[in-house]
């Protein structure tokens, strides 16, 4: 109990400190704009130069045989070049931020455009807001890329607003913890500022590295990482991650009413854009067999968070899952269609079928009929179900990653009176 209380207090301290810090940075950017950025760039340049001088002194004070291989003349020269370039080429260094921002905007535009195409192809009405958003991404991204310095102040205003919103989220979380109320887990969902997608995507892999480091020191001691409530959970969220490959980004699926529910691009014959786009396939299978398959055959680590639901939440989730099931048609993986050559099929769906006996389905219609890794993916389907429990995780960018889910569930687990009541790691 003492450890949990200390952890809760540390969490609250981090929330208020992080929130105030982010809001302060947002205000500084908003009022300082390019002048503030120039100061930051100068500070970065000085840091590179000081690092180079420090390395030079370190080499001078050591004997030749004692010099660390990592501290080489090449590193020193590189640090000096970067430092002086940033310091003296002011226009070039100030252009870097708007150029990166412009490329990020254009990438978001491309994602929206592909999503619009998929929606039209599947007969889904595209909202006017989505078309406007797509156009804004491309127009603002292109103009910022062509004339980065001209749009620097506008970009800094956008970034400052983002910092202010992101900081406000932490303050709201802090207030929510010190002023508990019965309506905290209501069903109303609010849009929140989350980490940028490219940062959130890296969270599962970073956590896996920390977990592996922990087990290297503590052998197979999982008791400190696995913590269960005395109550039975009603719904489990699994976040998968692998040490390398596309699995580093993570995958999300659910365990509810005695079965695993997972969505992905499991039909390799439908792959487009290197598997980023394909036919959307949902499968159902037994939990124990699936965990053994993931940790044994696929060498994954699974982070699991258990939710305790009230009757209204259960009713809403049941309704949503039934809606999904009513929109499914059975789909057979290659191994089922050709059982005479069981050992010849190594695609994921066939290997999963051999190990778990999973049942696969494709969608008759709707946005999940086509899988798109950057939009209609495993996280979006899981969120379409979990959202009915009151999980408040909608992203301001419209894209939710496995990393965003992990971070949210981990924070909720630490809170008192949260519906997230258990945490487990399967290796």
Secondary structure by P-SEA (a helix, b strand, c coil): caaaaaaaaaaaaaaaaaaaaaaaaaaaaaaaaaaaaaaaaaaaaaaaaaaaaaaaaaaaacccccccccccaaaaaaaaaaaaaaacaaaaaaaaaaaaaaaaaaaaaaaaaaaaaaaaaacccccaaaaaaaaaaaaaaaaaaaccccaaaaaaaaaaaaaaaaaaaaaaaaaaaacccccccccbbbbbbcccaaaaaaaaaaaaaaaaaaaaaaccccccccccccccccbbbbbbbcccccccccccccccccbbbbbccccccccccccccccbbbbbbbaaaaaaaaacccbbbbbbbbbbbcaaaaaaaaaaaaaaaaaccccccccccccccccccccaaaaaaaccbbbbbbbccccccbbbcccccaaaaaaaaccccccccccccccccaaaaaaaaaaaaaccccccccccccc
